[in-house]
Amino acid sequence: MALQKLPNNRWLLSFRPTGVGGKYVRKRFDTKAEALRYKAMAEAESARGKEWNPAPVDRRVLSELVESWFRFHGQSLKDGEKRKRVLLNLCERLGDPVASQFSARDFTAYRENRLKVVSANTVNHEQAYLRAVFNELIRVEDWQRANPLEKVRAIRLDESELTFLSLDQITALFDELRKSKNPDALVVATICLSTGARWSEAESLRAENVYSNKVMFTNTKNGKNRAIPIDAELYGLLRSRKGRLFGYCYGAFRHAVQRSGIDLPHGQLSHVLRHTFASHFMMNGGNILVLQRVLGHADIKMTMRYAHFSPDHFEDVIRFNPISKWTQSGHITQACSQ
């Protein structure tokens, strides 16, 4: 280090803050004290390293983060294109703010207004999708800040009762399906009621998905294949077909439901056959863990919605409660009648 007083009474500081081999700095100061303070500051900053330096400001807007998310991860998802459209529309409604300035308060203010026109479930999906964008970019180190939605709770939803068809309603529905001009609708409905498949899973079956008295569902919601056994009659019918087994027939199914006079809650038509399978499976004594595998649920909590249909559901409450022996000996009647 060289600190030299110049003829004009200023001071010239010449040194390398990072040591030998580092960048050479020459700087003039009015006083010697200023030069020494600058040298100490520069050496301290150098000793701290790059991680102590402020990160460059990220000027990207939300829609740019969505595009990055799609490039890094979203395009590999089965519903990636759909999520991207939802997210870009969300960014537009938010005004596409600079992402580094977007806060939890901004989203909750948006949510308050959004709930006036859409359901809470829709808003929860939007929140989950946007939170996932930040989480994924943090994971791949493309976002250096915290997730602004990390602590924002989703809106609590009341669990809706799942509608299922009675045996009489199934009979009425199949009578109408037999009258339909689209014969595929009857076969697809039969598959759904035989296997618990979603309509889209059954409708997209191909000949190669039918083998060894089973159907293999590949077009599934979670991307995991499911092989479900079917009876010999249905197997023979499906094996007689080639290529894609069915054309589009959901419209024919919808019209058959309407003609049969079955009244369903809003939004439950597409899954009513799946719910019907699961409900009757449990009512007939089926095992809840088997049902989970048949339906393809990753989380048993989804399947537990059908547990109350089991004929012995909670029967152990009667047998194993602390006063069950009183019940067997008549002590409850005696105690309550005194």
N, C-alpha and C positions, 0 to 999 in steps of 0.2 A: 504494500500500500504506500502510495506517495501522496502527501498533502503539502502543497507548495503555495507560498504567498506570492502573488503576482505584483508587478509594479504598480498596478492601479489599486492596490490594497485589498483585492478580492482573493479568494482562495480556490485553488484547483485541486480537486480530489480525483485520483486515478487509482482504481483497484478492481479486483475480480470478486464479486459477492459470493460466488459459489466455489472459490478457491482456484488452484492451479488448473488451467485448461478451460476454465469457464469464460463467460462473456466478460469482456473488458469494458469498464465504465469510466468515462471522464466527464466530470460535471463541475461547474463553477458555483461558488456560494459567496454571499456578502460577508459572512463571518466564519471563523474557524469552528465555532460551536454548531452552526447549522450543518457544516460539512460532516462533523463527527456524528451528529444525530442521524443524518441521512445514511451514513455508512452503517451505523448500528441497526437501523431499521431494515436496510436492504439485506444485510447478512441474516437477520432474524427471519425475514420472509423466505429467504433461500433455505434456511435450516428447516423450516416447517414443511416444505415440500409442496407439490402441486395440489394435494388434497385439501390444503388450507386455503387455496386460492378460490375466489368466488366462481361458481359455475357460470358459463355463458347463459345469457337469457334465452329461453326457448320461446320463440315467437309464433309457433305453430298454432293454428286454430283447431277446434274440436274435429272438424271434418277431415283435417289432415291426419290426426291421430287415428281416426276410423280407417282411413286408407292404409296407414301403416299396419294397424292391427290386422286388416284383411290380408295384406301381403305376407305378414309373418305367421299368421295363425288361422284367420277366418276362412280363407279359401279351402282349408282342409276339412272344415266342418260340413256335415251333411246339409244343414240349413244356413250355411255361411252367407250365401247371396241374399237370402231373406233377411238375416240379421243386419247385413250391411245396409239394405234399403231402409229398414226400421231406424237404424242409427243415423243415417244421413238425413232422414226426415226429422228426427229428433234434434239434430244439430241445427237444422234450418229453423225449427220452432224456437230454439234457444237463442237464435240470432248468431249462431256460429262464433262464439266468443274465443278470444285467445285462451288456449287451454290452461296456461299457467295462472291465469286470473280467474278461472272458473272455480266456484266454491260450492260447498254443501248448501249454503243459504241460497245461492242462485238456483240450484236444482229444486229445493223445497218450495221456493216461490213459484217456479214453473209447475211443479206438481200440483200445487193448490189450484191453479187455474185450469190445468189439464183435467182434473177430476170433474170439472163441470161438464165435460163433453164425452169422456170415455170412462170405462170401468176402472176400479182400483186394480184389478188383475192386469189390465193393459199397462197401467203406469208402473206396476211392479216389474213387469217384463222389460220395459224401457230402462228402468233403473238397473236391473240386473245386467242387461246387455252393456250399458255404458260403464258400469263398475268393472265388468270383465275386460273391457278395452284397456283401462288403466292397469289392471292387474297383469295382463299379458305383456304390455309394453314395459312394465317394471321388471317382469321376469326375464325379458330378453335385453334388458338394460337400454331400452330406447326412451325411457321416461325416468328422469332423475329425481322427481318430486314424489310427495305422498299421493295416494289415491284420494281425491276430494270427496268421494262417495263412501269411503271406507266405514264411516261411523253413522251413515244415514240408514235408519231402519226402514225396511219395507213395510207397507201398510198391512196391518193384520186383517186377514180375510176370514169370514165365517165359513166353516166347512159346509158345502152344499150337499144335500141328500142326493145320492146317485139313483137315477130312475132305472128300473128294469122291467121287463115284460113278464106278465103272468103266462101260464100255459095257454089260457084262452086267447090272450092277445097274440101270442106266437102263432096260434092256429089261424086267427083272423088275418094276420099279416101274410102268412104263407098262402092263404087263399087268394089274396090280392096279387101276390108276386106271381102266382101261376097264370094269372090273367094278363100279366104285363107283356107288352110287345118286345121287351128285351129279356130273353130267357136267362141271360147271364146273371141278372140281379138275384134270381132265386138261388143259384148255385153259390154265389158269393156270400149271400146271407146264411146259407147252410154251413159254409166253412167257418164263418164268424161265430155262429152258435155252437159249432162242434169243437172249436179250438181256442176261442177267446181272442182271435186276431182282430186287429183294427181293420176297418173297411179297406183302407189303402193298401195294407199288407196283403190281404186276400185278393184284391182286385188286380194286383201287379204280379201275381204268381205266373211262373212259366213251367213248361212241361218238365224241365230238368229239376224243378224244386219238389217234384212228387216222386218218391221212391220208398221202397220197403215199408209200405203202409204208413208213411209219414208225409207231412208237408214241411218243407223248410222255408221259413219266412226270412227273407234277406233284406227287404225294403223296410227295415224297422226304425222306430223312432230313435233308439239309442245306438243304432249301427251294429248291434250284435245279432247274429243269426239265431233262430229258434227252430228246432225240429220237434213237431208235435204229432203224435199218433192220431190216425183217423180210422173210422170203421171201413170194412172191406167194400161195402156198397159205394161209399163216397170215393174211396181210392180207385175203384174200377172206373167210375165216371170220369175222374180227372185224368187217369192214365190213357183214356181214349182220345184225348186232345193233344195237339201239337203246338209248339212255339209258345207265344203268350196265350194263356188260357182264356182270358176274358177281355172284352172291350170295356169302355167306360159305361158304368151302369148305376152310378150313385143316384143320378136323377130319377131313374126308374124306381129305385128303392124309396126315395123320398116321397114320390107320388103314391106308392103302395101304402106307405105309412099313413098318408093323409086320407086315402080312400078307406082304410080300415078303421078310421075313427079314433086312432090312438093319439092322445094328447100328451105331448112331451114338453118339459121345460125348455126354455130357450137355450140353445147351444149343446143339447144332449143327444141330438139325433145321430150324429156321426159315430158316437160311442155307445149307443144304447144296446146294441147286440153284444158288445164286449162286456158291458156291465151285467147284462142278462146272463151270459155264460158264467161269470164269476159268482153272481148271487146264487144261482141255482146249484153251482158246483159246491158251494159251502152249505146250502140248505140240504143237499143230498149227502152230506157227511164228508166232503172232501177235506184234504189236509191243506192248511194255510201256506205251508212252505212249498208244497207242490204247486199250489196256485201261483205263488210268487214266480216260480220258474216258468210256468206256462205263460203267464202274462208278460214276462220279461222285465219285471220291476227290479231295479238295482237296489232300491230301498224298501225294506219290509213294511215301513210305515204306509206306503202307498197301498200295499195289499191288505193291511189291517182294516181298511175301510169296509171290507167285506166280512170281517171276522164275526160280526154280530149275527150274521145269517146262519151260523153253525148251530145245529140243534142242541149241542151241549155247551154253547158259549156261556162262560161264567158259571157253569153248573157247580164248579168247585167252590164257589162262594158259599153255597148251601152246605156242602159237605165239610168244609174246612174252617168255617168261622168259629170264633172262640166259644160260642154257646150251642154248637151243633149237637152236642150230646144231650143238652136240655130238650132240643126238639125231638130227639129220638125217644126220650123217656117221658115226654109230656110235661116237663117242668115249666116250659114257657107259659102254657095255658094256666097252670096252677099259679105261677108267679103273677101273671097279669090279671087274674080273676080275683086276687086277694084285695 
